[in-house]
């Protein structure tokens, strides 16, 4: 029997340009207080200390590397096994000066691995390139009624700059779409530890 297990792991970021930093929480656990929706995404840290923000749009592609199983054990819904790559564009700057920047490309792969508890196989996001020095990262993939949702968080080492990028993969599609939000905070809002390899 196949099953999907949500993972929090380091993910890959291709070719860094000078980013104005990154920091904050996600809906994958941990983090600050719940706040209002920004750019269509519920950002748990929006309520406190936000100096400025930006709305981000995502586009990209997915290449399947392993076909889903057939028969009675077919996994319904999300099948993320393969290579994911997308670009991010600042769609609207909400008062940040200078305007926030984004990396030129984001990429990671998801492989099937044996579940730690021996109950079958699990999805495991795998890093494919090095994360730029000093950047904090967190990723979680989950199933939705429409397919897969990948939540990427990027944070500056001081936790004052934060990107929450949510890439969507519809069932049967090879196209990635999605939205994101950038927040600049007055203080540290990164919910994970301060280890860049977290």
GILINGI-V234188 format. One record per residue. N is the residue number from 1. SS is DSSP state (a for helix, b for strand, c for the rest). PHI is phi in whole degrees, -180 to 180 (none if undefined). D_FIRST is the distance of its C-alpha to the first C-alpha in Angstrom with 1 decimal. Layout:
n: <N N>
ss: <SS SS>
phi: <PHI PHI>
d_first: <D_FIRST D_FIRST>
This chain:
n: <1 2 3 4 5 6 7 8 9 10 11 12 13 14 15 16 17 18 19 20 21 22 23 24 25 26 27 28 29 30 31 32 33 34 35 36 37 38 39 40 41 42 43 44 45 46 47 48 49 50 51 52 53 54 55 56 57 58 59 60 61 62 63 64 65 66 67 68 69 70 71 72 73 74 75 76 77 78 79 80 81 82 83 84 85 86 87 88 89 90 91 92 93 94 95 96 97 98 99 100 101 102 103 104 105 106 107 108 109 110 111 112 113 114 115 116 117 118 119 120 121 122 123 124 125 126 127 128 129 130 131 132 133 134 135 136 137 138 139 140 141 142 143 144 145 146 147 148 149 150 151 152 153 154 155 156 157 158 159 160 161 162 163 164 165 166 167 168 169 170 171 172 173 174 175 176 177 178 179 180 181 182 183 184 185 186 187 188 189 190 191 192 193 194 195 196 197 198>
ss: <c c c c c c c c b c c c b b c c c c c c c c c c c c c c c c c c c c c c b b c c b b c c c c c c c b b b b b b b b b b b b b b b c c c c c c c c c c c c c c c c c b b b b b b b b b b b b b c c c c c c c c c c b b b b b b b b b b c c c c c c b b b b b b c c c c c c c c c b b b b b b b b c c c b b b b b b b b b c c c c c b b b b b b b b b b c c c c b b b b b b b b b b b c c c c c c c c c c c c c>
phi: <none -92 -147 -102 -124 -64 -126 -116 -142 -66 -123 -90 -130 -88 40 -80 -107 -65 -99 -80 111 -159 180 152 -125 -136 -86 -89 118 71 110 -92 -72 -71 -134 -73 -76 -124 60 84 -119 -79 -95 -67 -104 -62 -67 -121 74 -79 -86 -163 -151 -150 -93 -127 -113 -121 -141 179 -143 -127 -121 -71 -109 -137 -72 -66 -67 -114 92 -68 -94 -58 -79 -78 76 -64 -133 -92 -69 152 -106 -114 -146 -148 -115 -123 -130 -73 -86 -153 -94 -105 93 -82 -139 -72 -63 -65 -107 -129 -70 -68 -162 -127 -147 -160 -124 -123 -120 -88 -131 -69 -63 -59 -88 75 -88 143 -115 -128 -85 -133 -66 -121 -67 -116 -145 -78 -79 -54 -54 83 -90 -92 -139 -157 -140 -144 -117 -140 -89 -125 -64 -96 157 -117 -128 -108 -103 -107 -120 -125 -140 -69 -62 -89 74 -91 -118 -147 -114 -117 -113 -121 -91 -109 -124 -75 -53 78 -102 -116 -102 -100 -132 157 -134 -155 -142 -111 -127 -106 -106 -77 -147 -71 -121 -75 -83 -95 -75 -91 -86 -60 -95 -73>
d_first: <0.0 3.8 6.6 10.3 12.8 16.5 18.7 22.5 23.8 26.8 26.8 29.1 32.3 34.5 38.2 39.8 42.8 44.8 42.8 44.6 42.0 38.8 37.6 35.9 32.7 29.6 27.5 24.9 26.8 30.2 33.2 36.3 37.4 36.1 38.4 39.0 37.0 38.3 37.6 35.0 33.0 33.2 34.5 34.6 37.6 39.8 41.9 43.6 45.7 44.8 47.7 46.4 43.3 42.2 39.8 37.6 35.9 33.2 32.6 30.6 28.0 24.5 23.6 20.1 19.5 16.0 15.0 11.8 9.5 10.9 10.4 8.7 5.3 7.9 8.2 11.5 14.6 15.0 14.3 16.7 16.0 19.6 23.1 24.7 28.5 30.9 34.4 35.9 39.2 41.4 42.0 44.3 46.1 46.9 49.8 48.6 51.4 50.7 47.8 44.4 43.0 39.5 38.2 38.4 34.7 31.4 28.6 25.2 22.1 18.4 16.3 12.8 13.2 11.6 11.4 14.6 13.4 11.2 8.1 6.2 8.0 10.5 13.2 16.6 19.9 22.3 26.0 27.9 31.5 33.5 34.0 37.8 39.8 39.9 37.2 34.5 31.1 27.9 24.8 21.9 19.4 17.9 16.8 19.5 20.1 21.5 19.2 19.3 22.0 23.0 25.6 28.0 30.8 33.7 36.5 39.9 40.5 42.7 40.2 42.8 41.2 37.7 35.6 32.6 31.0 28.2 26.8 25.1 22.9 22.7 20.0 21.0 23.8 25.0 27.6 27.4 29.7 30.3 32.9 33.9 36.7 39.0 40.8 43.7 44.2 47.3 45.4 42.2 39.2 36.4 33.9 32.4 34.4 37.1 35.4 35.0 32.0 30.2>
